[in-house]
């Protein structure tokens, strides 16, 4: 209808995805099986709100963000002197040029040792507790301590880290500004790094513009893909909200002996081989995929969910054969591409001497 607001098209797509109505987008067969389980009667405006970016950053009362903490944390994040070998930093694994990961199936740690799992991105970590693939860190501050002090990763014992910081006058001054009432400690080191990591937030992507009402922001194929995402493909049952993650733990049938969340919370069948749902923001920049880096491409990921998963007692009940057609898989890929934003280049700071 020329000259009229076409937001009803977007609302219809969202509502069809939520309610799994078979005749919506019938030509793509995108709604032929259960979707998110949001339920009948869901208000379409509520659905739009579910995918809308938050207006403000989370406030951490135990570690309020200040410019001084962020500046200090940025230096620490990129400083290889914070490792036992003196050659790796947080940014070695969380490389801003590689989607804040390392493009390797599994990360490299101290002296080039191979780590157990794929390096997760730190993009938008301000919004998603707990941390690590198995959720063993309740806060971002706890997460920052983990790789720092791990013998397999940065191999920097807490007391050695403090001594090294205190031997660098520029850091002594920076800590005095950032934490005027506190001594240099592994806690203040972690608090500074966490403060910087909370500023690593993706910009608005084409999908965000579409949700906000710009009907031309994403292609018809991507719109069909979004309908599939919420319907037949069953993605949104775990990849929910604006970051496309429920921050929960699921066994999605990846073969292997890594028990995931069960190592942290043993005795619960559903947590065996369960790993945290990753964000899908900027997902096409972060190959390979899964906790073990075993899937090299996004098409391979879609094929896995379609019918490539291992069957075992802990397998998430939402995992089932999807029966996606090649055209539907292409539409899903088109949608996933709309989640990638053009972000400002990370600034590599001058390190203190």
Secondary structure, DSSP 4 states (H G I P E B T S, - for coil): -TTS--HHHHHHHHHHHHHT-TTTTGGGTTTSS------TT--HHHHHHHTSPPSSPPP-GGG---HHHHHHHHHHHT-GGGSSSSS--HHHHSBGGGTTB-SSSS-B-GGGPBPSSPPPP-TTGGG--SBSTT--BSSHHHHHHHHHH-TTTT---HHHHHHHHHT-HHHHHHHHHHSTTS---HHHHHHHHHHHHTT-----BHHHHHHTT-TTSS-HHHHHHHHHHHTTT-GGGTS-TTTT----EE-----SS--BGGGTSTT-GGGTTBEEPPP-TTGGGS-SBSTT--B-SHHHHHHHHHH-PPP-TTS-TT-------HHHHHHHHHHHHTT-B-PPPPP-PPPP-
